Amino acid sequence: MNSSLCDLAARSCKPCEGGVPPLGSEEIDRLLKDLNGWMRIGNELAKTYAFTDYYETMAFVNATAWVSHRENHHPDLEVGYRQCVVRYSTHAIGGLSDNDFICAAKIDALLASGNA
């Protein structure tokens, strides 16, 4: 895991009730470099994870739910038999915030540790 990913994964989300602007394109591009396989799609940060079977997919979904609950920042999940698409966005500001990148890094770190 690269040190920038570790830095993001070590941070905690801050409550966002709106009233702050979403991240600009330059900041988004800089943060995306720290994540592997994540893409910006409109106002969302998205990644597709592939698994060997439904059981692994559901274990990942449950681990993602646990991490998201702890951070109080919840993704949209699209679950299939052997894959899960994770999409983060900060709805209160209509775009991306640091919280989206922090949670993305935490999900990647969870998989890298083998704890999903």
C-alpha positions in Angstrom: 0.0 0.0 0.0 1.5 3.4 -0.9 2.0 6.0 1.8 -0.6 8.4 0.4 -3.2 5.7 0.6 -2.1 5.0 4.1 -2.5 8.7 4.9 -6.0 8.8 3.5 -7.0 5.5 5.2 -5.7 6.8 8.6 -7.9 9.9 8.5 -11.5 10.1 9.7 -14.5 11.6 8.0 -15.8 15.0 9.2 -19.5 15.6 9.4 -20.8 17.5 6.3 -24.1 19.2 6.5 -23.5 21.3 3.4 -22.5 25.0 3.2 -19.0 24.1 1.9 -18.1 23.8 -1.8 -17.3 20.4 -3.3 -13.6 19.7 -4.2 -12.4 21.2 -7.4 -11.1 19.2 -10.4 -7.4 19.8 -9.5 -7.8 18.5 -6.0 -9.9 15.5 -7.2 -7.3 14.6 -9.8 -4.6 14.9 -7.1 -6.5 12.6 -4.7 -7.4 10.1 -7.4 -3.7 9.5 -7.9 -3.6 8.1 -4.4 -6.3 5.5 -5.1 -6.1 2.4 -7.3 -8.9 1.7 -9.7 -11.2 4.5 -8.6 -12.7 6.8 -11.2 -14.6 10.1 -11.1 -17.9 9.7 -12.8 -19.8 13.0 -12.7 -20.2 13.9 -9.0 -19.3 10.4 -7.8 -16.2 8.4 -7.0 -16.7 4.8 -8.2 -14.9 1.5 -8.3 -16.0 -2.0 -9.3 -14.7 -4.9 -7.1 -14.6 -8.4 -8.5 -14.9 -11.6 -6.4 -14.8 -15.3 -6.9 -18.4 -16.0 -5.7 -21.5 -14.6 -4.0 -20.3 -15.3 -0.5 -17.1 -13.2 -1.0 -19.2 -10.4 -2.6 -21.5 -10.3 0.4 -18.6 -10.5 2.9 -17.2 -7.4 1.1 -20.6 -5.7 1.2 -20.9 -6.3 5.0 -17.4 -5.1 5.6 -18.0 -2.0 3.5 -21.2 -1.3 5.5 -19.3 -1.6 8.8 -16.5 0.8 7.7 -19.1 3.2 6.3 -21.2 3.1 9.5 -18.1 3.9 11.6 -17.3 6.9 9.4 -20.9 7.9 9.1 -20.4 8.3 5.3 -22.4 5.8 3.3 -21.9 4.7 -0.4 -24.3 3.6 -2.9 -23.7 -0.1 -3.6 -24.7 -2.1 -6.7 -24.4 -5.8 -5.8 -24.1 -8.7 -8.3 -23.2 -12.3 -8.0 -19.4 -11.8 -8.3 -19.0 -8.0 -8.1 -19.9 -4.9 -6.3 -19.8 -1.4 -7.6 -19.1 1.2 -4.8 -20.0 4.8 -5.4 -19.2 7.6 -3.0 -20.5 11.2 -3.2 -21.2 13.8 -0.6 -24.8 14.5 -1.3 -25.0 17.5 1.1 -22.7 19.5 -1.2 -23.6 18.0 -4.5 -20.1 16.7 -5.3 -17.0 15.1 -3.9 -15.4 15.9 -0.5 -12.4 14.6 1.4 -14.8 12.1 3.1 -15.3 10.3 -0.2 -11.6 9.7 -0.7 -11.1 8.8 2.9 -13.7 6.1 2.7 -12.5 4.8 -0.6 -9.0 4.4 0.9 -10.4 2.6 3.9 -12.2 0.1 1.7 -9.1 -0.5 -0.3 -7.0 -0.9 2.9 -9.6 -3.3 4.3 -9.2 -5.5 1.2 -5.4 -5.2 1.3 -5.4 -6.4 4.9 -7.4 -9.5 4.0 -10.1 -8.7 6.6 -13.1 -8.4 4.2 
